[in-house]
Amino acid sequence: MDGQLIAFTGIAAGLVAIPGADFTVVVRNALVSRRAGAVCGLGIAGGLLVHTTLAVAGVAAVLVAVPALFGALQLLGGAYVLQLGVRSLWELRRPARTSEEAAAGAGHPLRQGFVTNVLNPKASLTFLSLLPQFVPAGSPALPRTLLLALIVCALALVWFQAVALLVDRLGGWLRRPRAARGLQAGTGVALAVLGAALLLEPLLS
């Protein structure tokens, strides 16, 4: 592996691991079961594959050229993340439910992970600006950027599977009624705040 690939892998790992809506949604699902968290992580990796593919194709540049489109996607993403947060908080009003009931009420974890990630237009712009920096001068751009895109998706798969495993390993403590409700409240507030921030940003800019 050359020096540029090592540097890119480190940067991409940092971007993937930054706590945000993706991380919070995986934790929320992993509290239901390890499988739900792992499947949610697969959905996030699928969303990242879309973003990196757009960056490779140059389609993400359209988001820069058409601010209204960028704003619309950001509003959709913010509304979806806010809805997940509000739903988590609303569920605290109900009696404790089984893992199966919680999973059924939350919607399919694969869809949650994919939609949460894919409706974040900033990801496309991030990779659009990042990928070209790691294409050596004189090298064919397409094979190199495809390799970089695959690295991003692989990192996401590894990271979010690890998060799901950790939450599941701590599940005996995290699923105690008081701890579970506290964590659900925390993830609900985090998702609601992140969603509200995404909604407000295009309106205030």
Secondary structure, 3 states (H helix, E strand, C coil): CCHHHHHHHHHHHHHHHCCCHHHHHHHHHHCCCHHHHHHHHHHHHHHHHHHHHHHHHCCCHHHHHCHHHHHHHHHHHHHHHHHHHHHHHHHCCCCCCCHHHHHHHHCCHHHHHHHHHHCCHHHHHHHHHHHHHHCCCCCCHHHHHHHHHHHHHHHHHHHHHHHHHHHHHCHHHHCCHHHHHHHHHHHHHHHHHHHHHHHHHHHHC
